[in-house]
Amino acid sequence: MRDLSRADRKLARVIGRVGCFPTKKLKSQPPFASLLQAIVYQQLAGKAAATIFGRLKALGASGFPTPEEILSLDKTRLRGAGLSRQKIAAVKDLAAKTLDGTVPPLAKLRRMSEEEILERLTQVHGIGEWSVQMFLMFRLGRPDVLPIHDLGIRKGFQIVYGHEDVPKPQAIMEYGERWRPYRSIASWYLWRAADEESAKAKNKAKPKKVSKAR
């Protein structure tokens, strides 16, 4: 936070307003579990995704399906849990690539570079660059990831730096060089700036209460 504030005065205002970056680590879990959740949650609202993910977890004999169990489940049961055809293909491919070693175990992933992890994990159908970046940031705790294509990042950048239009990803990449080696933390503050603006817009849209005359 101190280094980012020194490097960027405008971001420093957001840091001062929002407060401390959360340093509590998420509970470690196998890459298969993290990526399975990422696939289920894609393009869905949080509540709906959580419901579907809960149904999918219930299909496992021990409360969470193994790769072997995912491969053995027929499409009808997976459709019944709420997965689309595309997501069924994705979770099946994730299970197969976990078993054949394309998706490495957590201990090995921790020793790999971001580029190596991206190359491996994007071989899974349904796992793109954004999903890998979220995995790097929130599961592996990598401090220098900048998801320039994320709409929240782009909106936050537009707000913090006063751009009239949502900036192009390349402009964020170039500007973000000053945040190294803490671009993940800078990204978190851009998300918070976008959240603040969204909350302000909702408050403005709320109808004002009219007090009743006595």
Secondary structure, DSSP 8 states (H G I E B T S, - for coil): -HHHHHH-HHHHHHHHHH------------HHHHHHHHHHHTTS-HHHHHHHHHHHHHTSTTSS--HHHHHHS-HHHHHHHT--HHHHHHHHHHHHHHHTTSS--HHHHTTS-HHHHHHHHTTSTT--HHHHHHHHHHTS--S----TT-HHHHHHHHHHTT-SS---HHHHHHHGGGGTT-HHHHHHHHHHHHHHHHHHHHHHHS--------
